[in-house]
Amino acid sequence: MLRLPPFEYLAPKNLDDAVKLLAQHGSDAMLVAGGTDLFPNMKRRQMTPQFVIGLNNLRELRGIINGSGFVIGAGTTLTQLSSDPTIQRAFPALSTAAALISTPQLRNSGTIGGNLCLDTRCNYYDQTFFWRKAIGFCMKKDGDICLVAPGGNRCWAISSTDCAPVVVALDARVRLVGPNGAREIPAASLYRDDGMDYLTKARDEILTEIVLPPADGLKSTYLKLRRRGAFDFPILGVAAALRIAPHGIVEQARIVLGAIASYPVDTVEAEKIVVGQKLTADVIEAAAEAAYKPAKPMDNADASYAWRKKMVRVYVARALEQIAAQ
């Protein structure tokens, strides 16, 4: 049985208290909301904070506000997000992504903020301490080299969050609050292509809200590839969001890939192909090919990386076909 290491649990009464506690304890502290990612990582000794700051009781971090767009509290559970009828109608890709995460029990605990900040994953990293020690550890924790690409100088752990590709495709923004106040950035700017230092969020900042612009007829979908139809993390995620004029011409397009790199990958060339065109079979095929070419999954997740790359073409085409059918 894997047991949690010793730590002190701190329960702030409000967001200001949480920010102060995080600043006070610095690198010795970590935040927890649902705990579906942090606590398993702590049991494997991937993370060993002395202080765990709980956000679960902070009411200001929960809920969905429908105004000129949507504001989603980072503490909103995945179950609440996936079952909200207004999100289902306006942003079906987001409700679908939330509903496909893990199991019902974990979706009842896990939060949208936690999923957006999900630790990057790798076959060499997501193992018990004893397993990792037996192979000499890896660069991401306790070691010096990346066992995926030993000749390189970086960590190739992959971003396996389902919701991140979707919020990027939807042009969402995220609100971060720290000791120096609040700031709002595009969701895409929250991530960097680095398996270890994968978030641009400062250590003393808290992700508090996700801000979605008005849907205004935007059509969206999310497709997830995994070995099992339930529970597993994605080995490929495709989020597509298109705005299509009444005469069928695509006016705006975002196609974002998840679980193939250390950050959500925007397929810029594929987006250029569909904008200004109707979603015909030829256009969809060309866009899928354009998304396939730059996709470079590594040998650090379930299934063959070569097959995962081929499935990029298949899943992008399926996503565009689904939107065309809408």
One Martini backbone bead per residue (centre of mass of N, CA, C, O) as a GRO file, in nm:
protein
  326
    1MET     BB    1   0.095   0.037   0.023
    2LEU     BB    2   0.040   0.371  -0.042
    3ARG     BB    3   0.163   0.652   0.132
    4LEU     BB    4   0.152   0.937   0.275
    5PRO     BB    5   0.325   1.190   0.353
    6PRO     BB    6   0.410   1.418   0.559
    7PHE     BB    7   0.172   1.685   0.654
    8GLU     BB    8   0.024   2.011   0.644
    9TYR     BB    9  -0.304   2.125   0.680
   10LEU     BB   10  -0.455   2.403   0.512
   11ALA     BB   11  -0.758   2.622   0.584
   12PRO     BB   12  -0.876   2.857   0.423
   13LYS     BB   13  -1.142   3.104   0.420
   14ASN     BB   14  -1.003   3.254   0.174
   15LEU     BB   15  -0.829   3.383  -0.083
   16ASP     BB   16  -0.640   3.567   0.077
   17ASP     BB   17  -0.537   3.345   0.265
   18ALA     BB   18  -0.419   3.162   0.047
   19VAL     BB   19  -0.211   3.364  -0.062
   20LYS     BB   20  -0.057   3.402   0.205
   21LEU     BB   21   0.022   3.106   0.255
   22LEU     BB   22   0.179   3.067  -0.010
   23ALA     BB   23   0.386   3.293   0.046
   24GLN     BB   24   0.489   3.197   0.326
   25HIS     BB   25   0.579   2.885   0.223
   26GLY     BB   26   0.629   2.849  -0.065
   27SER     BB   27   0.799   2.563  -0.175
   28ASP     BB   28   0.651   2.397   0.072
   29ALA     BB   29   0.389   2.447  -0.099
   30MET     BB   30   0.052   2.328  -0.192
   31LEU     BB   31  -0.222   2.288  -0.387
   32VAL     BB   32  -0.575   2.190  -0.318
   33ALA     BB   33  -0.876   2.042  -0.420
   34GLY     BB   34  -0.955   1.740  -0.513
   35GLY     BB   35  -0.674   1.548  -0.531
   36THR     BB   36  -0.647   1.351  -0.796
   37ASP     BB   37  -0.328   1.426  -0.838
   38LEU     BB   38  -0.161   1.495  -0.586
   39PHE     BB   39  -0.191   1.244  -0.397
   40PRO     BB   40  -0.068   1.029  -0.586
   41ASN     BB   41   0.203   1.181  -0.613
   42MET     BB   42   0.273   1.165  -0.312
   43LYS     BB   43   0.275   0.854  -0.290
   44ARG     BB   44   0.519   0.851  -0.517
   45ARG     BB   45   0.715   1.101  -0.453
   46GLN     BB   46   0.687   1.346  -0.660
   47MET     BB   47   0.555   1.490  -0.407
   48THR     BB   48   0.670   1.685  -0.089
   49PRO     BB   49   0.497   1.866   0.089
   50GLN     BB   50   0.462   2.031   0.398
   51PHE     BB   51   0.222   2.196   0.262
   52VAL     BB   52  -0.142   2.195   0.237
   53ILE     BB   53  -0.367   2.392   0.043
   54GLY     BB   54  -0.704   2.430   0.075
   55LEU     BB   55  -0.985   2.508  -0.170
   56ASN     BB   56  -1.273   2.373  -0.116
   57ASN     BB   57  -1.405   2.621   0.078
   58LEU     BB   58  -1.408   2.825  -0.165
   59ARG     BB   59  -1.675   2.984  -0.296
   60GLU     BB   60  -1.535   3.187  -0.508
   61LEU     BB   61  -1.442   2.916  -0.691
   62ARG     BB   62  -1.749   2.866  -0.752
   63GLY     BB   63  -1.909   2.839  -1.051
   64ILE     BB   64  -2.151   2.975  -1.301
   65ILE     BB   65  -2.143   3.257  -1.518
   66ASN     BB   66  -2.404   3.414  -1.718
   67GLY     BB   67  -2.328   3.646  -1.963
   68SER     BB   68  -2.090   3.789  -2.161
   69GLY     BB   69  -2.048   3.498  -2.118
   70PHE     BB   70  -1.820   3.298  -1.919
   71VAL     BB   71  -1.774   3.219  -1.566
   72ILE     BB   72  -1.539   2.990  -1.420
   73GLY     BB   73  -1.472   2.836  -1.151
   74ALA     BB   74  -1.195   2.653  -1.053
   75GLY     BB   75  -1.380   2.482  -0.827
   76THR     BB   76  -1.535   2.345  -1.033
   77THR     BB   77  -1.662   2.066  -1.107
   78LEU     BB   78  -1.676   1.832  -1.354
   79THR     BB   79  -1.970   1.758  -1.312
   80GLN     BB   80  -2.089   2.043  -1.322
   81LEU     BB   81  -1.980   2.113  -1.603
   82SER     BB   82  -2.099   1.866  -1.773
   83SER     BB   83  -2.417   1.930  -1.659
   84ASP     BB   84  -2.444   2.205  -1.776
   85PRO     BB   85  -2.673   2.334  -1.997
   86THR     BB   86  -2.524   2.592  -2.101
   87ILE     BB   87  -2.258   2.453  -2.178
   88GLN     BB   88  -2.375   2.239  -2.366
   89ARG     BB   89  -2.482   2.451  -2.574
   90ALA     BB   90  -2.229   2.650  -2.615
   91PHE     BB   91  -1.986   2.420  -2.505
   92PRO     BB   92  -1.958   2.100  -2.584
   93ALA     BB   93  -1.652   2.046  -2.558
   94LEU     BB   94  -1.631   2.099  -2.249
   95SER     BB   95  -1.840   1.896  -2.145
   96THR     BB   96  -1.706   1.650  -2.277
   97ALA     BB   97  -1.427   1.664  -2.147
   98ALA     BB   98  -1.525   1.645  -1.852
   99ALA     BB   99  -1.682   1.364  -1.895
  100LEU     BB  100  -1.396   1.203  -1.985
  101ILE     BB  101  -1.285   1.216  -1.701
  102SER     BB  102  -1.238   0.944  -1.578
  103THR     BB  103  -1.454   0.913  -1.310
  104PRO     BB  104  -1.729   0.989  -1.134
  105GLN     BB  105  -1.587   1.016  -0.859
  106LEU     BB  106  -1.356   1.212  -0.962
  107ARG     BB  107  -1.547   1.431  -1.084
  108ASN     BB  108  -1.667   1.509  -0.800
  109SER     BB  109  -1.374   1.629  -0.716
  110GLY     BB  110  -1.272   1.742  -0.956
  111THR     BB  111  -1.136   2.026  -1.127
  112ILE     BB  112  -1.083   2.260  -1.364
  113GLY     BB  113  -0.824   2.380  -1.244
  114GLY     BB  114  -0.676   2.112  -1.198
  115ASN     BB  115  -0.677   2.021  -1.498
  116LEU     BB  116  -0.518   2.268  -1.612
  117CYS     BB  117  -0.272   2.189  -1.386
  118LEU     BB  118  -0.175   1.930  -1.476
  119ASP     BB  119   0.050   1.709  -1.462
  120THR     BB  120   0.284   1.580  -1.627
  121ARG     BB  121   0.345   1.285  -1.833
  122CYS     BB  122   0.513   0.953  -1.781
  123ASN     BB  123   0.636   0.633  -1.782
  124TYR     BB  124   0.898   0.723  -1.596
  125TYR     BB  125   0.727   0.894  -1.371
  126ASP     BB  126   0.447   0.722  -1.326
  127GLN     BB  127   0.579   0.593  -1.049
  128THR     BB  128   0.718   0.456  -0.812
  129PHE     BB  129   0.986   0.507  -0.621
  130PHE     BB  130   1.116   0.223  -0.658
  131TRP     BB  131   1.107   0.218  -0.965
  132ARG     BB  132   1.270   0.481  -1.015
  133LYS     BB  133   1.522   0.392  -0.859
  134ALA     BB  134   1.594   0.139  -1.037
  135ILE     BB  135   1.649   0.351  -1.300
  136GLY     BB  136   1.762   0.640  -1.179
  137PHE     BB  137   1.564   0.811  -1.265
  138CYS     BB  138   1.456   1.140  -1.370
  139MET     BB  139   1.453   1.466  -1.458
  140LYS     BB  140   1.176   1.544  -1.319
  141LYS     BB  141   1.279   1.332  -1.074
  142ASP     BB  142   1.601   1.296  -0.921
  143GLY     BB  143   1.735   1.335  -1.200
  144ASP     BB  144   1.932   1.405  -1.520
  145ILE     BB  145   1.761   1.240  -1.736
  146CYS     BB  146   1.585   1.168  -2.024
  147LEU     BB  147   1.445   0.855  -2.105
  148VAL     BB  148   1.328   0.932  -2.386
  149ALA     BB  149   1.586   1.152  -2.441
  150PRO     BB  150   1.907   1.118  -2.345
  151GLY     BB  151   2.049   1.338  -2.549
  152GLY     BB  152   1.907   1.555  -2.409
  153ASN     BB  153   1.794   1.879  -2.219
  154ARG     BB  154   1.492   1.767  -2.171
  155CYS     BB  155   1.155   1.736  -2.092
  156TRP     BB  156   0.882   1.506  -2.235
  157ALA     BB  157   0.644   1.546  -2.086
  158ILE     BB  158   0.290   1.531  -2.100
  159SER     BB  159  -0.006   1.681  -2.176
  160SER     BB  160  -0.318   1.535  -2.007
  161THR     BB  161  -0.533   1.743  -2.051
  162ASP     BB  162  -0.861   1.792  -2.161
  163CYS     BB  163  -0.932   2.109  -2.119
  164ALA     BB  164  -0.703   2.275  -2.249
  165PRO     BB  165  -0.762   2.249  -2.558
  166VAL     BB  166  -1.043   2.379  -2.532
  167VAL     BB  167  -0.982   2.663  -2.409
  168VAL     BB  168  -0.800   2.738  -2.642
  169ALA     BB  169  -1.009   2.702  -2.876
  170LEU     BB  170  -1.213   2.918  -2.717
  171ASP     BB  171  -1.050   3.172  -2.622
  172ALA     BB  172  -0.968   3.173  -2.340
  173ARG     BB  173  -0.935   3.293  -2.006
  174VAL     BB  174  -0.721   3.351  -1.721
  175ARG     BB  175  -0.719   3.385  -1.364
  176LEU     BB  176  -0.467   3.537  -1.155
  177VAL     BB  177  -0.368   3.513  -0.803
  178GLY     BB  178  -0.157   3.725  -0.599
  179PRO     BB  179   0.038   3.934  -0.411
  180ASN     BB  180   0.021   4.144  -0.679
  181GLY     BB  181  -0.249   4.031  -0.772
  182ALA     BB  182  -0.422   4.046  -1.076
  183ARG     BB  183  -0.442   3.838  -1.377
  184GLU     BB  184  -0.492   3.816  -1.741
  185ILE     BB  185  -0.485   3.535  -1.968
  186PRO     BB  186  -0.441   3.339  -2.206
  187ALA     BB  187  -0.466   3.005  -2.207
  188ALA     BB  188  -0.217   2.952  -2.390
  189SER     BB  189  -0.018   3.117  -2.182
  190LEU     BB  190  -0.009   2.891  -1.949
  191TYR     BB  191   0.183   2.741  -2.154
  192ARG     BB  192   0.474   2.526  -2.193
  193ASP     BB  193   0.747   2.358  -2.363
  194ASP     BB  194   0.770   2.182  -2.062
  195GLY     BB  195   0.771   1.908  -1.857
  196MET     BB  196   0.843   2.073  -1.588
  197ASP     BB  197   0.784   2.389  -1.681
  198TYR     BB  198   0.450   2.407  -1.787
  199LEU     BB  199   0.391   2.677  -1.631
  200THR     BB  200   0.342   3.036  -1.606
  201LYS     BB  201   0.261   3.015  -1.336
  202ALA     BB  202   0.320   3.117  -1.044
  203ARG     BB  203   0.372   2.977  -0.739
  204ASP     BB  204   0.197   3.232  -0.591
  205GLU     BB  205  -0.040   3.147  -0.773
  206ILE     BB  206  -0.401   3.147  -0.847
  207LEU     BB  207  -0.643   2.979  -1.002
  208THR     BB  208  -0.985   3.117  -1.039
  209GLU     BB  209  -1.056   3.162  -1.361
  210ILE     BB  210  -1.273   3.113  -1.647
  211VAL     BB  211  -1.296   3.292  -1.959
  212LEU     BB  212  -1.567   3.310  -2.182
  213PRO     BB  213  -1.674   3.387  -2.465
  214PRO     BB  214  -1.906   3.432  -2.666
  215ALA     BB  215  -2.036   3.207  -2.883
  216ASP     BB  216  -2.192   3.302  -3.142
  217GLY     BB  217  -2.223   3.008  -3.300
  218LEU     BB  218  -2.021   2.825  -3.197
  219LYS     BB  219  -1.851   2.529  -3.292
  220SER     BB  220  -1.793   2.224  -3.094
  221THR     BB  221  -1.531   1.974  -3.017
  222TYR     BB  222  -1.436   1.648  -2.857
  223LEU     BB  223  -1.161   1.416  -2.878
  224LYS     BB  224  -1.071   1.084  -2.742
  225LEU     BB  225  -0.776   0.895  -2.691
  226ARG     BB  226  -0.785   0.551  -2.565
  227ARG     BB  227  -0.773   0.240  -2.457
  228ARG     BB  228  -1.002   0.307  -2.265
  229GLY     BB  229  -1.339   0.423  -2.226
  230ALA     BB  230  -1.225   0.448  -1.927
  231PHE     BB  231  -1.015   0.660  -1.710
  232ASP     BB  232  -0.811   0.731  -1.905
  233PHE     BB  233  -0.578   0.895  -2.041
  234PRO     BB  234  -0.474   1.069  -2.292
  235ILE     BB  235  -0.309   1.015  -2.625
  236LEU     BB  236  -0.541   1.199  -2.754
  237GLY     BB  237  -0.651   1.534  -2.834
  238VAL     BB  238  -0.942   1.703  -2.992
  239ALA     BB  239  -0.997   2.050  -3.051
  240ALA     BB  240  -1.287   2.217  -3.196
  241ALA     BB  241  -1.347   2.563  -3.325
  242LEU     BB  242  -1.622   2.700  -3.516
  243ARG     BB  243  -1.715   2.962  -3.742
  244ILE     BB  244  -2.023   2.966  -3.933
  245ALA     BB  245  -2.178   3.067  -4.187
  246PRO     BB  246  -2.485   3.042  -4.339
  247HIS     BB  247  -2.324   2.955  -4.621
  248GLY     BB  248  -2.062   2.767  -4.492
  249ILE     BB  249  -1.836   2.953  -4.410
  250VAL     BB  250  -1.536   2.974  -4.258
  251GLU     BB  251  -1.434   3.229  -4.019
  252GLN     BB  252  -1.338   3.039  -3.775
  253ALA     BB  253  -1.039   2.863  -3.630
  254ARG     BB  254  -0.973   2.588  -3.392
  255ILE     BB  255  -0.699   2.345  -3.357
  256VAL     BB  256  -0.633   2.125  -3.080
  257LEU     BB  257  -0.370   1.945  -2.926
  258GLY     BB  258  -0.341   1.663  -2.713
  259ALA     BB  259  -0.094   1.446  -2.582
  260ILE     BB  260   0.189   1.529  -2.777
  261ALA     BB  261   0.291   1.730  -2.554
  262SER     BB  262   0.374   1.980  -2.306
  263TYR     BB  263   0.142   2.114  -2.481
  264PRO     BB  264  -0.093   2.272  -2.644
  265VAL     BB  265  -0.151   2.230  -2.997
  266ASP     BB  266  -0.156   2.452  -3.255
  267THR     BB  267  -0.301   2.417  -3.589
  268VAL     BB  268  -0.240   2.653  -3.802
  269GLU     BB  269  -0.250   2.527  -4.092
  270ALA     BB  270  -0.529   2.395  -4.062
  271GLU     BB  271  -0.683   2.659  -4.010
  272LYS     BB  272  -0.616   2.798  -4.281
  273ILE     BB  273  -0.766   2.593  -4.465
  274VAL     BB  274  -1.070   2.640  -4.352
  275VAL     BB  275  -1.060   2.927  -4.388
  276GLY     BB  276  -1.291   3.027  -4.639
  277GLN     BB  277  -1.439   2.749  -4.625
  278LYS     BB  278  -1.585   2.459  -4.685
  279LEU     BB  279  -1.671   2.142  -4.533
  280THR     BB  280  -1.532   1.946  -4.716
  281ALA     BB  281  -1.370   1.661  -4.781
  282ASP     BB  282  -1.111   1.799  -4.891
  283VAL     BB  283  -1.066   2.001  -4.659
  284ILE     BB  284  -1.051   1.798  -4.430
  285GLU     BB  285  -0.812   1.636  -4.540
  286ALA     BB  286  -0.610   1.872  -4.548
  287ALA     BB  287  -0.624   1.948  -4.247
  288ALA     BB  288  -0.539   1.672  -4.133
  289GLU     BB  289  -0.260   1.674  -4.269
  290ALA     BB  290  -0.157   1.940  -4.138
  291ALA     BB  291  -0.177   1.825  -3.843
  292TYR     BB  292   0.009   1.573  -3.875
  293LYS     BB  293   0.297   1.673  -3.949
  294PRO     BB  294   0.377   1.826  -3.657
  295ALA     BB  295   0.327   1.570  -3.511
  296LYS     BB  296   0.539   1.458  -3.209
  297PRO     BB  297   0.525   1.199  -3.055
  298MET     BB  298   0.632   1.017  -2.784
  299ASP     BB  299   0.784   0.740  -2.594
  300ASN     BB  300   0.561   0.816  -2.306
  301ALA     BB  301   0.305   0.634  -2.375
  302ASP     BB  302   0.050   0.488  -2.474
  303ALA     BB  303   0.138   0.333  -2.722
  304SER     BB  304   0.237   0.396  -3.025
  305TYR     BB  305   0.373   0.680  -3.160
  306ALA     BB  306   0.311   0.624  -3.459
  307TRP     BB  307   0.006   0.574  -3.419
  308ARG     BB  308  -0.062   0.840  -3.281
  309LYS     BB  309   0.007   1.011  -3.525
  310LYS     BB  310  -0.200   0.889  -3.723
  311MET     BB  311  -0.453   0.972  -3.540
  312VAL     BB  312  -0.456   1.271  -3.598
  313ARG     BB  313  -0.584   1.258  -3.876
  314VAL     BB  314  -0.843   1.106  -3.791
  315TYR     BB  315  -0.948   1.303  -3.556
  316VAL     BB  316  -0.963   1.565  -3.713
  317ALA     BB  317  -1.164   1.467  -3.921
  318ARG     BB  318  -1.388   1.390  -3.721
  319ALA     BB  319  -1.429   1.667  -3.595
  320LEU     BB  320  -1.508   1.815  -3.861
  321GLU     BB  321  -1.746   1.629  -3.929
  322GLN     BB  322  -1.914   1.695  -3.682
  323ILE     BB  323  -1.944   1.999  -3.743
  324ALA     BB  324  -2.069   1.968  -4.022
  325ALA     BB  325  -2.325   1.810  -3.908
  326GLN     BB  326  -2.438   2.064  -3.738
   0.00000   0.00000   0.00000
